[in-house]
Amino acid sequence: MTIRKPSRLPQRNLLLVKTTAIFAYVSLCASLLIVPVAHGAETADLANARTRAVAEARGGRLAHAIDSLRSLHAIHPEDPLVTADLIVLMRLAGQNAQIAVVTTNTDPGSIPDYALLDWARAMRDQKDFARAAAILEKRRQALGAAGEILYATVLVEAGKPEAALAALPDRSAPGLNATDLADMAYVQRRAGNPAQGLMLCERALSIDRKSPQALREEVFALSDLTAANAAQHLAGEQPPLFKPDTQNRLRAD
């Protein structure tokens, strides 16, 4: 096992993160305008009203778009596309608790793929790991590596480490990016395998040496491996990634 020589994270990386978030926002909103054929039971009037609301979000009126979709959902709570678009836009607005309420009686099998990850992530942020797992359980493979890794993540956070490890994709699976590998490292570490986590971090950093997720996980894996000095040193080289209380905990270790 090798310990990577620490390198300083440039400030421009923070700008890159913000820019990436903006592009993700635009991309997600654009994807909502594509109505899956499998959910074509909408009336023309309802479809038009829904797509107008999404267009408002694309135009920067996110709060108004959410209000419009909530009104549609109150009238058509059974419509999966209205619910799906509402999930995605509420997630963009950070309204995780509201997503939990809106989807109380929603069958995950009725929701199109494009909204499932946002729905599961919202439930994870609400600490409802069992519900997040239930959303993903039957569809995670269709969602690709992101779905499989998120499913493993909520399982390990629910206290099911063996099931979580079994759910992870193979580390040699094609298409895994640095974030995917760092998230897999998190699952390994939480499941009690920090050495495996560290190896995944090193692989992630070989793809993207500035990956914030991989840099953070590398520090925590080292800490769990009782390499406290190395962990503290790396954390000190990346101050934007670690809150003061985390830095203090690493010093205490």
C-alpha positions in Angstrom: 0.0 0.0 0.0 1.4 3.4 -0.9 0.5 6.7 0.7 0.1 9.5 -1.9 2.2 12.5 -1.5 -0.1 15.4 -0.6 -0.7 18.2 -3.0 -2.4 21.5 -2.6 -5.9 22.0 -4.0 -6.0 25.2 -6.1 -8.6 27.7 -5.4 -9.8 27.5 -9.0 -11.1 24.0 -8.1 -13.8 25.6 -6.0 -14.9 27.6 -9.1 -14.9 24.3 -11.1 -17.2 22.7 -8.5 -19.7 25.7 -8.7 -19.6 25.7 -12.5 -20.2 21.9 -12.6 -23.2 22.4 -10.4 -24.7 25.0 -12.7 -24.2 22.7 -15.7 -25.8 19.9 -13.8 -28.8 22.1 -13.0 -29.3 23.0 -16.7 -28.9 19.4 -17.8 -31.3 18.1 -15.3 -34.0 20.6 -16.1 -33.5 20.0 -19.8 -34.0 16.3 -19.3 -37.4 16.9 -17.7 -38.8 18.0 -21.1 -38.3 14.5 -22.5 -41.5 12.6 -21.7 -41.0 8.8 -21.6 -43.3 6.9 -23.9 -44.1 4.4 -21.1 -45.9 7.2 -19.3 -47.9 8.6 -22.1 -51.3 8.4 -20.4 -51.2 12.2 -19.6 -53.8 14.4 -21.3 -52.4 17.0 -23.6 -53.5 19.8 -21.3 -51.7 18.2 -18.3 -48.6 17.5 -20.3 -48.5 21.1 -21.5 -49.0 22.5 -18.0 -46.3 20.3 -16.7 -43.8 21.2 -19.4 -44.6 24.9 -19.0 -43.6 24.6 -15.3 -40.4 22.9 -16.2 -39.7 25.6 -18.7 -40.1 28.2 -15.9 -37.4 26.4 -13.9 -35.1 26.4 -16.9 -35.7 30.1 -17.2 -34.6 30.7 -13.6 -37.9 30.7 -11.9 -37.4 27.6 -9.8 -39.7 28.5 -6.9 -42.6 29.5 -9.2 -42.1 26.3 -11.2 -42.3 24.2 -8.0 -45.5 26.0 -6.9 -47.0 25.3 -10.4 -46.1 21.6 -10.2 -47.4 21.3 -6.6 -50.7 22.7 -7.8 -50.8 20.1 -10.6 -49.8 17.4 -8.1 -52.7 18.3 -5.8 -55.1 17.8 -8.7 -53.3 14.8 -10.2 -51.5 13.0 -7.4 -51.5 9.8 -9.4 -49.6 11.2 -12.4 -46.0 9.8 -12.3 -44.5 12.5 -14.5 -45.9 15.4 -12.5 -44.5 13.7 -9.3 -41.2 12.9 -11.0 -40.6 16.5 -12.2 -41.7 17.8 -8.8 -39.1 15.5 -7.1 -36.3 16.8 -9.4 -37.1 20.5 -9.0 -37.6 20.2 -5.2 -34.3 18.4 -5.0 -32.6 21.3 -6.8 -34.2 23.6 -4.3 -33.0 21.6 -1.4 -36.6 20.7 -0.3 -35.9 17.2 0.8 -38.5 17.2 3.6 -41.2 18.3 1.2 -40.2 15.5 -1.2 -40.7 13.0 1.6 -44.2 14.4 2.2 -45.2 14.6 -1.5 -44.1 11.0 -2.2 -45.6 9.4 1.0 -47.9 7.2 -1.0 -45.9 7.0 -4.2 -44.9 3.6 -5.6 -41.3 3.7 -6.8 -42.2 1.4 -9.7 -44.4 4.1 -11.1 -41.7 6.8 -11.3 -39.5 7.1 -14.4 -35.8 6.5 -14.1 -34.7 10.2 -14.3 -36.2 11.1 -10.9 -35.2 8.0 -8.9 -31.7 9.0 -7.9 -32.9 12.5 -6.8 -35.7 10.9 -4.8 -33.4 8.4 -3.1 -30.7 11.1 -2.4 -33.4 13.2 -0.8 -34.5 10.4 1.5 -30.8 9.7 2.4 -30.4 13.4 3.3 -33.5 13.0 5.5 -31.7 10.0 7.2 -34.5 7.7 6.0 -32.1 5.1 4.7 -34.6 2.3 4.6 -36.9 4.3 2.3 -34.0 5.3 0.1 -33.0 1.6 -0.3 -36.6 0.6 -1.1 -36.7 3.3 -3.9 -33.6 1.8 -5.5 -33.8 -1.9 -4.7 -35.6 -3.1 -7.9 -34.3 -0.5 -10.3 -30.7 0.1 -9.3 -29.1 -2.0 -12.0 -31.1 -0.1 -14.7 -29.7 3.1 -13.2 -26.1 2.0 -13.8 -23.2 2.4 -11.4 -24.6 5.5 -9.8 -27.7 3.6 -8.7 -25.8 0.6 -7.5 -23.3 2.7 -5.5 -26.1 4.8 -3.9 -28.0 1.7 -3.0 -24.9 0.3 -1.3 -24.3 3.6 0.4 -27.8 3.7 2.0 -27.5 0.1 3.1 -24.2 0.7 4.9 -25.7 3.8 6.5 -28.6 1.7 7.6 -26.3 -0.7 9.4 -26.2 -3.5 6.8 -22.5 -3.6 5.8 -22.5 -7.1 4.3 -25.5 -6.3 2.1 -23.8 -3.0 1.1 -20.6 -4.7 0.1 -22.5 -7.3 -2.0 -24.4 -4.5 -3.7 -21.3 -2.6 -4.9 -20.3 -2.9 -8.6 -17.0 -4.5 -9.5 -14.2 -2.0 -9.1 -13.0 -2.9 -12.6 -16.4 -2.2 -14.1 -16.1 0.1 -17.2 -17.1 3.7 -17.0 -16.4 4.3 -13.3 -15.2 7.8 -12.6 -13.3 9.3 -9.7 -16.5 10.2 -7.8 -17.9 6.7 -8.3 -14.7 5.2 -6.9 -14.5 7.6 -4.0 -18.1 6.7 -3.1 -17.3 3.1 -3.2 -14.3 3.8 -0.9 -16.8 5.4 1.5 -18.9 2.2 1.6 -15.8 0.1 2.1 -14.6 2.2 5.0 -18.0 2.4 6.7 -18.3 -1.4 6.3 -15.0 -1.8 8.2 -12.6 -2.1 5.3 -10.5 1.1 5.3 -7.6 -0.5 3.5 -9.9 -1.4 0.6 -11.2 2.1 0.8 -7.7 3.6 0.6 -6.9 1.5 -2.5 -10.1 2.8 -4.2 -9.1 6.4 -3.3 -5.7 6.0 -4.9 -7.4 4.7 -8.0 -9.8 7.6 -8.0 -7.0 10.1 -7.6 -5.1 8.5 -10.5 -8.1 9.5 -12.6 -8.6 12.9 -11.1 -6.0 14.1 -8.6 -8.3 17.0 -7.6 -11.4 15.0 -6.8 -12.8 16.4 -3.5 -14.6 13.2 -2.6 -11.5 11.1 -3.1 -9.3 13.5 -1.2 -11.7 13.5 1.8 -12.0 9.7 1.8 -8.3 9.2 1.6 -7.9 11.2 4.8 -10.6 9.3 6.6 -9.3 6.0 5.4 -5.8 6.8 6.7 -7.3 7.9 10.0 -9.2 4.7 10.3 -6.0 2.8 9.6 -4.4 4.6 12.5 -2.1 6.6 10.2 -3.1 9.7 12.1 -0.1 11.8 11.2 -0.5 11.2 7.5 -4.2 11.9 7.7 -3.7 15.1 9.6 -1.0 16.3 7.2 -3.2 15.6 4.1 -6.2 17.3 5.7 -4.0 20.4 6.5 -3.1 20.6 2.8 -6.8 20.7 1.8 -8.4 23.2 4.3 -11.5 23.9 2.2 -12.5 20.3 2.4 -12.5 19.8 6.1 -14.4 21.7 8.7 -12.6 22.9 11.9 -14.3 20.2 14.0 -13.1 17.5 11.6 -9.6 18.9 11.7 -9.8 18.8 15.5 -11.0 15.2 15.5 -8.1 14.2 13.2 -5.6 15.9 15.6 -7.2 14.0 18.5 -6.7 10.7 16.7 
